[in-house]
Amino acid sequence: MTNAGRLRYFPRSLWRLLAGALLGFTLVTTAAAAEPLRIAVSLGLSGAYAEIAGLQAKAYRLWERDVNARGGILGRKVEVIIRDDKSSPQEAKKIYEDFILRYKVDFVFGPYSSAITGAIAPVTEKHGYPVLAAGAASDELWRKGYTQLFGTIPPAGRYPIGFFAIVARARIARLALVYADDAFSVSLADGTKRWSTEYGLKIVYTRKIVKGTVDLENEARAARAAGAQAVVMAGHFEESVNMRRALKRIGWTPLAYYASIGPGLDAYHGAVGADADGTFSTSVWEAREDLNLPGTAEFLREFVRTYSEKPSYQAAQAYAAGQILERAIRKAEATDRAAVSAALAELDTNVLIGRYVVDRTGMQTKRFPMIIQWQKGRREIVWPEELRTAEAVVPWRQ
């Protein structure tokens, strides 16, 4: 008997059972495909990181809108869930446990700051959730042996490299280093100690401070007394502003002043006014349509159109994390977290903030951050040469 004959005599009762099973499978599959892909993140929408975290939240919402306008990912709409961790590592840890154990979200993005990312990493590692660290750069994170933590930006230890190249070319030889006691700032300070010697620079004064210290006048005076020609302030927004104010109060303008994080925000100019001019900092992206990075002009225009303000580089980092996760899921051709984690480890792609490639530890490896300088009330890219929008001015005279 032929196969067709066998099928002709297949019992009708079994045909009905088979048809019902197939219909049920189709309905379940369609329902599953219709469920949104839930991606969760906690951000410091209140507390110390509110300024930066608020911009990151807006960027995640913009990415959510854009990816859904394209039909979602693998046929599923994306839902980004954002909760306020109050800039607290302990609060963030509880939130991520909630995301995973209670809400059983599909994926998570990393929170803002190295300290908070470090607090949630053991949780996401334990439960096999890959994390794109869109707000963390402490070198120490990549030495913990995590297999699910993937960097999107260069590690903090490399942040000041371009600045050292600039000051060395200007024949500046003596540095003062002041740094806060959080993980990111310590990493940047360690990088300063390592890389400054590569450029023939000598650190003549070093001081570790408690994060958030308001009065830095004693540190500014000690740096000047030690014969420093340039000052490196490794910290966050408050430290960058507080050191700039301290330098003004003692009447000292070093030949070059570098501060991390703060000068990358428009709020820095709002805090210190014209005294912002001359300040160097590190950036991974700038809100300029002429920036030669993929999608910059489009992202900038859409962000301003949607929110009536310019995005910071931290906002660009958040949007880029969305791009990277989307590409990893498409590469894996699945939303299985283990498959997506493997794709993130192997992915080599260009996104809004530049090239994404990580090493076996998950650290971002293929690019150095830019150096910017405030000049005449705006940030200019002064390093590297291929992205430069203005020449560095050293020394800066008020």
Secondary structure by P-SEA (a helix, b strand, c coil): ccaaaaaaaccaaaaaaaaaaaaaaaaaaaaaaaccbbbbbbccccccaaaaaaaaaaaaaaaaaaaaaacccccbbbbbbbbbccccaaaaaaaaaaaccccccccccccccaaaaaaaaaaaaaacccccccccccccccccccccbbbccccccccaaaaaaaaaaacccbbbbbbcccaaaaaaaaaaaaaaaaacccccbbbbbccccccaaaaaaaaaaacccbbbbcccaaaaaaaaaaaaaacccccbbbbcccccccccccccccccccbbbbbcccccccccccaaaaaaaaaaaaccccccaaaaaaaaaaaaaaaaaaaaccccaaaaaaaaacbbbbccccbbbbccccccccbbbbbbbbcccccccccccccccccccccccc
